Amino acid sequence: MKKIVLTIMSVLISTCSIYSDDLTVKIDPAQITLNETETCTLNVVIENVTNLGSFEFFIDYDTGIVHADTVLIGNFLASSGRTLFPVYTAPDNNSNPGTVRYASASLGGTTAPDGPSGTGTLAHIVFTAQESGDTDLNLRDVSLNDGTIDANGISINQLIDSHIKVNSTAVELKNQTLMPETCILKQNSPNPFNPSTIISYSLYKKGSVQLKIYDLLGKCVSTLVDTFQNPGEYQIEWQAKGLSSGVYFCRLTSGESIQTIKLLYLQ
C-alpha cells in the first residue's frame, strides 16, 4: 500500500512589542507517514508567547491528497482560567486547495486573569489521507492578540510553506524528536455502529488519561475516561443514543501522546 508523508515546517513570527522576538507558531509533528485512508492528528503549537488573548490561523492543503476532518481546541488558551469563545468553520474539502480556518478568543476585563504565557497547543487538526500524491500545507494569516482590554495584536501574512509528499516504500518519521509511544488507540468495533460500539486502547505508562468523543464541529459530546490509569489493556463501550447519525472522532490523550480515530454512527 502506498504511503503519504506530511511535512510541516515551523513559522517564525516577526518581532512585536507585546511578544518575544523568538515567538513561533508551528504544526507538530514536522513530518508523518500515513497509509491511505488513515487519520492523524496534527497540533498547532505556539512557543514563547506572553499574555495570549486570542488567535486565528488558516491552513491550505490539496484535497486530492488529504482531507481535514475537524479541528479541536487545544488546552493552552483555557489554561489561564479565562472564558473561551471559539470561532469554528468546518474545513472546506469541496474546493482545491481546501482550507482550515480556526480562531478562539478569551474573555478579558479588569478582573480577568492574564492570558497564558510560554508554550502550548492552540488546536488539534484531524486529517485523513485520501490517495498518494504531492502537495504543500500552507500555514497563513496567523493573527494574535494579547489578553488586555485594548487587545494589542499583530497579523502575519508571509509564512513558510509546508509540504506533503508520497513515500511508497517505507514508513518513516523524520525531522522531529522521537518519543516512545505511551498509548495506542485501536479502531472501534463495530464500525459503522448502531447505537453502541467498543473502544479499546493500550497504555504503556501510568498517568492521567482522557478519552473523549467529538462531533464534526469539534464539540465534545461525551467524556468516556478522565482519570489516572496504570499500564494495561482497556475497553469501554460508547452509547450514541440521542445523537445524530454521522461521523464522530474519538481522541485518546495520555501524557504527551494524542491519538484519534474516526467513528461512523448509522441509525
C-alpha positions in Angstrom: 0.0 0.0 0.0 1.3 3.5 -0.9 2.3 5.8 1.9 1.6 9.5 2.3 4.2 11.7 4.1 3.2 15.0 5.6 5.9 17.5 6.3 5.1 20.6 8.3 7.7 23.4 8.9 7.8 25.9 11.7 6.7 29.5 11.3 8.7 32.3 12.9 6.7 35.4 13.6 8.3 38.9 13.3 9.1 40.9 16.4 6.2 42.8 18.1 6.4 44.8 21.3 3.9 42.6 23.2 5.6 39.4 22.2 9.1 38.0 22.5 11.4 38.1 19.4 11.5 34.3 19.3 7.8 33.8 19.2 7.0 30.8 17.0 3.8 29.2 15.6 4.3 25.7 14.1 2.5 22.5 13.2 3.7 19.4 15.1 5.0 16.8 14.2 7.2 18.1 11.5 6.7 15.1 9.2 4.5 12.0 9.5 3.8 9.0 7.2 0.3 7.6 6.7 -1.3 4.7 4.9 -4.1 5.7 2.5 -7.4 6.3 4.4 -5.6 6.5 7.8 -6.2 9.5 10.1 -3.7 11.5 12.1 -3.8 14.4 14.5 -1.6 17.5 13.9 -1.1 20.1 16.6 -0.8 23.8 16.1 1.7 24.9 18.7 2.7 28.4 19.9 6.0 29.0 21.6 7.4 31.9 23.7 4.2 34.0 23.8 3.2 36.4 26.6 -0.4 37.0 27.8 -2.2 35.5 24.8 -5.8 36.6 24.5 -6.9 35.3 21.1 -5.6 33.8 17.9 -6.7 32.9 14.3 -5.0 30.9 11.6 -5.6 29.4 8.2 -4.1 26.2 6.6 -4.4 25.4 2.9 -3.9 21.8 1.6 -4.5 19.7 -1.5 -7.9 17.9 -1.1 -6.8 15.3 -3.6 -4.2 14.1 -1.1 -5.7 14.7 2.4 -9.0 15.9 3.9 -9.2 17.9 7.1 -12.0 16.3 9.1 -12.2 18.5 12.2 -10.4 21.0 14.4 -10.3 20.5 18.2 -9.5 23.3 20.6 -6.1 22.9 22.4 -5.7 23.4 26.2 -3.3 26.4 26.1 -5.7 29.3 25.8 -8.0 27.9 28.5 -5.1 27.2 30.9 -5.4 30.7 32.5 -9.0 30.1 33.6 -10.4 32.7 31.2 -13.7 32.0 29.4 -13.3 30.8 25.8 -15.2 31.9 22.7 -14.1 29.5 19.9 -15.0 30.6 16.3 -15.0 27.5 14.2 -15.6 27.0 10.5 -15.9 23.4 9.2 -12.9 22.5 6.9 -13.6 23.1 3.2 -12.8 19.9 1.4 -15.0 20.7 -1.6 -12.6 23.1 -3.3 -8.9 22.8 -4.1 -7.0 23.9 -2.3 -9.0 23.1 0.8 -8.8 25.4 3.8 -8.9 25.1 7.6 -9.8 28.2 9.5 -9.9 28.3 13.3 -10.0 31.1 15.8 -10.6 31.4 19.5 -10.8 34.4 21.9 -10.8 34.5 25.7 -12.9 36.9 27.9 -10.8 39.7 29.4 -11.5 42.6 31.7 -10.3 44.4 34.7 -10.8 41.4 37.0 -9.9 38.7 34.5 -6.6 36.9 34.9 -3.8 37.4 32.3 -3.8 35.2 29.3 -1.4 32.2 29.2 2.3 32.7 28.6 5.0 30.3 27.4 4.4 27.3 25.1 1.3 25.3 24.4 -1.1 23.8 21.9 -3.7 26.1 20.2 -5.6 23.4 18.3 -5.6 19.8 17.1 -6.4 19.1 13.4 -7.5 15.7 12.3 -6.5 14.8 8.7 -7.4 11.7 6.7 -5.2 10.6 3.8 -7.1 10.2 0.5 -4.5 8.9 -2.0 -0.9 9.1 -2.9 0.4 12.4 -4.3 2.4 15.5 -3.6 1.2 18.8 -2.0 2.0 21.7 0.2 0.4 22.6 3.5 0.4 26.3 3.9 0.0 27.9 7.3 -1.0 31.5 6.7 -2.6 34.7 8.0 -1.8 34.0 11.7 -3.3 36.7 13.9 -2.5 37.0 17.6 -3.8 39.4 20.3 -2.8 39.8 23.9 -5.1 39.5 26.9 -5.5 43.2 27.7 -8.7 45.1 27.4 -7.3 47.0 24.4 -6.3 43.7 22.7 -3.0 44.8 21.2 -2.0 42.4 18.4 -0.2 41.6 15.2 -1.1 39.9 11.9 1.3 37.8 9.9 0.8 37.3 6.2 4.2 36.0 5.0 4.7 32.4 6.3 6.8 29.4 5.5 5.1 26.8 3.3 4.8 23.1 4.5 5.0 20.1 2.3 3.3 16.7 1.8 5.0 14.0 -0.4 4.5 10.4 -1.3 6.7 7.6 0.1 5.7 4.3 -1.5 8.4 2.1 0.0 8.8 2.8 3.7 7.1 4.1 6.8 9.2 6.8 8.4 9.0 9.6 10.8 11.5 12.4 10.4 12.5 15.9 11.5 11.2 15.6 15.0 12.3 14.3 18.4 11.2 10.7 18.6 9.3 10.0 21.7 8.2 6.5 22.9 4.5 5.9 22.5 2.7 6.0 25.8 -0.6 4.6 24.3 -2.3 3.0 21.3 -5.9 3.8 20.4 -7.4 0.9 18.4 -10.2 1.2 15.8 -13.6 0.8 17.4 -15.7 -2.3 16.7 -18.2 -2.5 15.2 -17.7 0.5 12.8 -20.2 1.6 11.5 -22.3 1.0 14.6 -25.8 1.5 16.0 -26.2 2.5 18.7 -23.1 1.2 20.7 -19.5 0.4 19.9 -16.5 -0.9 21.8 -13.4 1.3 22.0 -10.1 -0.4 23.0 -6.7 1.1 23.9 -3.4 0.1 25.4 -1.3 2.1 27.9 2.4 1.5 28.3 3.0 4.1 31.0 0.9 5.1 34.0 -0.5 8.5 34.1 -3.5 10.8 33.5 -5.8 9.5 30.7 -8.6 11.2 28.8 -10.9 9.5 26.2 -13.4 11.9 24.6 -15.8 11.9 21.7 -16.1 14.9 19.4 -18.5 15.8 16.6 -17.6 17.3 13.3 -17.8 20.8 14.7 -15.1 19.9 17.3 -17.6 19.9 20.2 -17.0 17.3 22.9 -20.2 15.2 23.1 -19.0 12.6 25.6 -16.2 12.1 28.1 -15.6 8.4 28.5 -12.4 8.4 30.6 -10.9 11.2 32.7 -8.7 9.6 35.4 -5.3 8.2 36.3 -4.7 4.7 34.9 -1.9 2.1 35.1 -0.3 0.3 32.1 -2.6 -2.3 30.6 -5.3 -3.1 28.1 -8.7 -1.2 28.4 -12.1 -1.4 26.7 -15.1 0.9 27.1 -18.5 0.9 25.5 -19.8 4.1 24.0 -23.6 4.5 23.5 -24.5 7.1 20.9 -28.2 7.2 21.7 -29.7 10.7 21.4 -27.1 11.8 18.9 -27.5 12.3 15.2 -26.1 9.9 12.7 -22.8 10.8 11.2 -19.0 10.9 11.7 -17.5 11.3 15.2 -14.0 11.4 16.5 -12.5 9.6 19.5 -9.4 11.2 21.0 -7.1 9.5 23.5 -4.7 11.7 25.5 -2.1 10.1 27.7 0.9 12.2 28.7 2.3 13.8 25.5 0.7 11.3 23.2 -2.6 12.1 21.4 -4.3 9.6 19.1 -7.6 9.9 17.2 -9.9 7.5 15.3 -12.9 8.2 13.2 -16.3 6.6 14.2 -19.4 6.3 12.0 -22.8 6.2 13.7 -25.6 5.0 11.4 -29.1 4.7 12.8 
